């Protein structure tokens, strides 16, 4: 079981992982050293390890509120 990082709620973890799954499915290079056979697990590990982070206006407002 992969746990979401500290400071990130489970909904955000699921959404960010889902977006990363779409990128990996389109052919992006995995950022973990040993990717899983399942794209979903690879995406979740990337988010959990902090290799994939949110960006844009929501990331800026979240940083202000933390």
Rosetta silent file (secondary structure, phi, psi, omega in degrees, C-alpha in Angstrom):
SEQUENCE: XXXXXXXXXXXXXXXXXXXXXXXXXXXXXXXXXXXXXXXXXXXXXXXXXXXXXXXXXXXXXXXXXX
SCORE:     score description
SCORE:     0.000 S_00000001
   1 L     0.000  132.560 -179.218    0.000    0.000    0.000 S_00000001
   2 L  -100.823  127.114 -178.488    1.334    3.396   -0.979 S_00000001
   3 L   -95.019  146.681  178.742    0.663    6.232    1.438 S_00000001
   4 L   -74.538  151.541 -177.415    0.122    9.824    0.370 S_00000001
   5 L   -65.965  157.286  177.001    2.817   12.319    1.379 S_00000001
   6 L   -63.079  134.554  179.736    2.531   14.440    4.509 S_00000001
   7 L    91.260   -1.769  179.090    0.660   17.648    3.777 S_00000001
   8 L  -120.229  129.357  179.126   -1.306   16.206    0.868 S_00000001
   9 L   -80.742  164.677 -173.487   -4.869   14.971    1.303 S_00000001
  10 H   -65.868  -32.369  178.348   -5.998   11.695   -0.232 S_00000001
  11 H   -64.996  -46.401  178.574   -8.192   13.370   -2.854 S_00000001
  12 H   -62.166  -39.991  178.139   -5.292   15.448   -4.142 S_00000001
  13 H   -60.673  -44.150 -179.260   -3.077   12.341   -4.117 S_00000001
  14 H   -66.595  -42.741 -179.512   -5.625   10.417   -6.194 S_00000001
  15 H   -66.215  -47.217 -179.361   -6.126   13.229   -8.703 S_00000001
  16 H   -63.380  -40.039  177.258   -2.409   13.910   -9.129 S_00000001
  17 H   -64.411  -40.701  178.555   -1.691   10.183   -9.493 S_00000001
  18 H   -63.011  -40.572  177.173   -4.467    9.875  -12.087 S_00000001
  19 H   -64.954  -38.713  178.675   -3.048   12.730  -14.130 S_00000001
  20 H   -68.847  -34.473  175.420    0.385   11.126  -13.969 S_00000001
  21 H   -58.620  -43.255  179.385   -1.100    7.779  -15.105 S_00000001
  22 H   -61.546  -41.044  178.604   -2.397    9.536  -18.214 S_00000001
  23 H   -64.756  -45.473 -179.787    1.079   10.943  -18.903 S_00000001
  24 H   -64.235  -36.181  178.709    2.767    7.565  -18.420 S_00000001
  25 H   -65.399  -34.110  178.467    0.195    5.885  -20.661 S_00000001
  26 L   -76.817   -7.951  174.493    1.005    8.389  -23.406 S_00000001
  27 L   115.182    9.736  177.284    4.668    7.396  -23.183 S_00000001
  28 L   -66.086  152.690 -179.439    6.342    9.689  -20.639 S_00000001
  29 L   -78.594  129.979  177.107    9.434    8.327  -18.934 S_00000001
  30 L   -63.605  146.151 -177.710    8.888    7.063  -15.377 S_00000001
  31 L   -98.063   -6.147  176.106   10.779    9.021  -12.716 S_00000001
  32 L   -88.075  154.568 -176.301   11.244    6.136  -10.274 S_00000001
  33 L   -64.552  -48.085 -179.443   14.339    3.955  -10.518 S_00000001
  34 L  -119.939   95.712 -179.683   12.453    0.662  -10.860 S_00000001
  35 L   -69.138  151.656  177.974    8.980    1.226  -12.329 S_00000001
  36 L   -78.684  162.327  174.758    6.201   -1.228  -11.562 S_00000001
  37 L   -68.852  -25.661  179.148    4.529   -3.299  -14.226 S_00000001
  38 L   -95.560  127.126 -177.212    1.316   -1.447  -13.371 S_00000001
  39 H   -62.884  -35.469 -179.130    1.228    2.169  -14.491 S_00000001
  40 H   -63.170  -43.375 -179.796   -1.022    3.134  -11.576 S_00000001
  41 H   -66.373  -40.677  177.503    1.465    1.895   -8.982 S_00000001
  42 H   -60.244  -46.164  179.993    4.317    3.675  -10.735 S_00000001
  43 H   -63.044  -42.698  179.828    2.378    6.955  -10.735 S_00000001
  44 H   -64.820  -39.828  177.724    1.457    6.601   -7.058 S_00000001
  45 H   -64.318  -39.805  178.302    5.077    5.903   -6.111 S_00000001
  46 H   -61.720  -44.287  179.918    6.224    8.974   -8.043 S_00000001
  47 H   -68.009  -43.575 -178.640    3.740   11.190   -6.219 S_00000001
  48 H   -63.151  -34.313 -179.331    4.483    9.608   -2.822 S_00000001
  49 L   -85.529   -2.176  178.198    8.236   10.120   -3.268 S_00000001
  50 L    80.879   14.236  179.453    7.749   13.752   -4.262 S_00000001
  51 L   -80.579  -18.054  176.788    8.992   13.236   -7.812 S_00000001
  52 L  -127.521  124.154  179.759    5.714   14.616   -9.184 S_00000001
  53 L  -128.899  159.649  178.697    4.224   17.737   -7.616 S_00000001
  54 L   -76.083  155.052  177.574    1.318   19.992   -8.472 S_00000001
  55 L  -142.547  170.224  179.286    1.921   23.288  -10.228 S_00000001
  56 L   100.821 -168.592 -174.648   -0.083   26.275  -11.335 S_00000001
  57 H   -63.621  -31.977  178.707   -2.367   28.657   -9.481 S_00000001
  58 H   -68.706  -34.887  179.040   -3.689   26.009   -7.062 S_00000001
  59 H   -66.228  -37.708 -179.566   -0.180   25.126   -5.935 S_00000001
  60 H   -68.351  -41.595  179.643    0.547   28.773   -5.136 S_00000001
  61 H   -70.927  -33.746  178.397   -2.610   29.237   -3.043 S_00000001
  62 H   -66.989  -37.233  179.479   -2.033   25.957   -1.209 S_00000001
  63 H   -65.998  -32.767  179.418    1.482   27.062   -0.271 S_00000001
  64 H   -69.090  -38.020 -175.222    0.073   30.277    1.213 S_00000001
  65 H   -82.333  -10.715 -177.995   -2.418   28.393    3.405 S_00000001
  66 L   -84.991    0.000    0.000    0.088   25.865    4.774 S_00000001
